[in-house]
């Protein structure tokens, strides 16, 4: 199922961190490009990522972001984009929560032996 969405950031701090990537080191500029491509794909389809089972969503996400679903979008160079899908009356929103290196993502979601 394809579901177009609008990509939003969880808060202004997250948006600022994303914008800063464009004007920083080469690695971060590359991450900026990866994220932009992911955002374009999410605008075409909110379900472009992989849904994380509810039992694996870290408790801190329920507290910090007040989400009941979490999706992972695999980026190049072992980065992971974490987002939630929500409705805002008329629009479906893909709300960016975090982006992490693969190892940090594995630790946060308690994946072992990967």
N, C-alpha and C positions, 0 to 999 in steps of 0.2 A: 504494500500500500504506500503510495506517495502522498505526502502531506506538506504543501508549501508552508513556510514559516518566516517570521521575522526574527533575526538574531539580535539579542539584547545581552548586555552584560549584567551580572548580578548587582553590581554597584559601580559607582564612579571610580573608585579605587582600582577595580579590575579593568575598566575601560582605559584609565590612564596608564596602567602597566602595559597594556597591549599597545597603545600609541607610542610609548617610549621605546618599544622594541624596534620600531622603524628607524630610529636615529641612534642606534647603539652599535655594538660589535657586529662583525660579520655573521657570527653564529646566530645572534638574536635577530638580525635582519632576515636571515633565512627562516627562522621560526615565524617571524611576522608574515612572510609569504605563505608558509604552510598554513597558518591560522586563517589568513584571508581566503585561501582556497577552500578550507574546511567550512568557513562561514558561507561562502557562495553555495557549496553543496548542501548545507543545512537549510539555506533559504529555498532551495529547490525541493528538499525533502527532509523534514524534521527527523525522520527515522533512518537517516543515512548511517548513523553509528550503530553500535551494538548495545542493546539494553542490558544493564547490570541487574542480576537478580536482587530483589529487595533485601534478602537475608545477607547479601554481601555488601550492601551500601554501608559505609562507616557511620556509626552513631553520630559522629561529629557533623556529618552532612545534614542529618535530620535536625540537629540543633542549630547549626550555623546558617544553613540555607533554607530550612523548613520545606524540604522537598519530599515527595513521595515516589519519585522515580529518578533514575540517573542513567545516563547514556555515556558511552565511551566512543570517541572517534580516534582511530589510530592515525597518527601523523608520521611523516618520514623521520628518520634519525631517532627512533625510539621515543618520541614524544606522544603524550596522550592528552586529548581535549576532553574534559568532563563537562557535561551539560545536562539540563533537565528540560522536559517538554511540558509546556503549560498553555492554557487558553486564557485569553484576555478578551472576553466578550466576543469580538469579531475575529480577532487574529489568533493564530497559533504561534506561540513564542518558543524559540530555542534559546534558553538562557545559559550563557557561559558561566560556569562555576569556577573552574581552574584549568590549568594545563600543567602537566608534570612530565618529568623524565620517566621512562618505563620502570626503572627500579623503584622510584618513589611511589609510583602508581601501585606496583605490586605490594609494597610495604603497607600502603594505606588501605588497600583492599584485602590484605592478608592472604595473598597468593603465595604459596610456598613451592620451592623447587623449580622456579622459572628463571 
